[in-house]
Amino acid sequence: MKKQTKTAETGQSNRAEVLVQALPYIQRFQGKTIVVKYGGNAMINGILKAAVIQDVILMSCIGIRTVLVHGGGPEIDAMLKKTGKESRFVHGLRYTDGETMEVVQMVLCGKVNKDITGLIQKAGGKAIGLCGIDGAMLKAVRKTDEDYGLVGEVEDVDASLLQSILDSGVIPVISSVAFGVGIDNGKPLNVNADTAAAKIAAALSAEKLVLMTDVPGILRDVHDPASLIKTVTRTELDALKKEKVINKGMIPKVDCCALALDGGVKKAHIIDGRQPHALLVELFTDEGVGTMLTNVV
């Protein structure tokens, strides 16, 4: 009996220590804005999805102004397959003709966006689903360096609608379809969700941008998870690219983080969304779980 009591006391002490360790981070981020890009396996796996929803609600409950930007590539692929249309990519970007754009808009702005919003509501949070067309929040021009179809580059973010929503204590859930300007005035344009999240974070003068991915973070050796680089400064990024430490699929992730930092966001994080509650561990513990990028030397 004494052994069981001691074990129980140790468990209680460990749980209390976790909360005590989180306290200074909670105090630091209260009232601040954090933009989370939600994607990868965490959007597909039911257990991981539930954990992300809990994390986001907890962040909101303790006074963090939380914005959730999501992708939905697998869902778009599945719907295109059902319609008999083949997915096509140009330099990693989905080629988006008129028919594909209709599917992208239907899946991202409709099903995926409302599913996430509904899950937050069901779990006790308060959320509103939006896309970049609402209030012309994300204005984009068509990419012209190559033929990508109706793929845009976010040129301007009108943060006023988001500020009003955040002021009311509601979590904005944003899909990456933008309001076209220029030759595509008023048309929907498909934009990269990571880049959209970075631009939104900069427009909101966010404290942090967090990219949830399917990798642990920046690794010195992609085959060794233990080689995770915990902290990288903005000035070190070019050197890491030259050394090929940052290459292939990590380059666009890092470039989005750099875009956010250059836009005034204080810190950016690349974390492994395959780990349950990775968001909370990265934000509220000393050791963290991914790579933190910062302008501070």
C-alpha positions, 0 to 999 in steps of 0.5 A: 500500500505504501508503494502504491501511495508513493507511486501516486504521489510521484505521479501527482508531483510530475503532473504539478511540475509540468504545470509549473514549467508551463506557467511562465510561458502561459504568462508570456503568451497571454494576449499575444497572437499565435498563427498555426499552420495545420497540415500533414498527418495531423489532419488525417489521423483521428487521434492526432486531429483530436489532440490538435483541436484540444491544443488549440482550444486550450491555447484560446482558453488561456488567453492566446489569440489563436489563428488556425490556417489549414491545407487539405491536399489529400482531401483534394486528391481524393475528390479529384480522383472521384471526379476522374480528374488526375492531380498534376503538380508543377514544381511542387505546386498543384496545377489548378485549371478551372475544374480543379479550382472548383474542387479546391474551393469546394473541398477547402472552403467547404468540407475541410474548413467546416469539419475543423470548425465543427470539431472545435465547437464540439470540443467546447471551443468557439470558432468561425470558418473563413477563406481568403475570399471572405472580406477579401482577406487574402488578396493574390495575383496569379503566379506568372513565372510558369503556367500553374493555372489559377495559382496565386501569390498572396500580395496583401492581407487585410487583417481587420476582420481577423482582429475583430474575430480575435478580439471577440475570443473566437478562433478563426479557421482559415482555408487557403483560397484567395481573392484574385486581383489584377487580371483575375479580379474577383476570381478565387485563386489557389494559394500555398497554405504555408505562405498564407499562414506566414503572410497572415502572421506578419499582418497580425504582428504575431508572436509566433508562426507554427508550422505543423509538418510530418518531420521532426524539424530541421535535421542535420542528418535526415536519417537521424531524428537525434540530429534535430537542430533545436534553434536556428537564427535567421542569419544561419539559414543561408549557410545551412542551405549551402551545406545542404542541411536544408534541402528538398521539401524543407526549403519551402517550409524554411522560406515561409518561416523566413518570410514571417520573421522578415515581416516582423513575427518574433519566432517561427517553429517547425514541429512534428505534427505526428506527435500528439500534443506537439503544439503544447510541448513546443510552446509550453515546455523548456525542451520543446519538440521541434526547431525554433527559428528566430531573428535574435542572435 
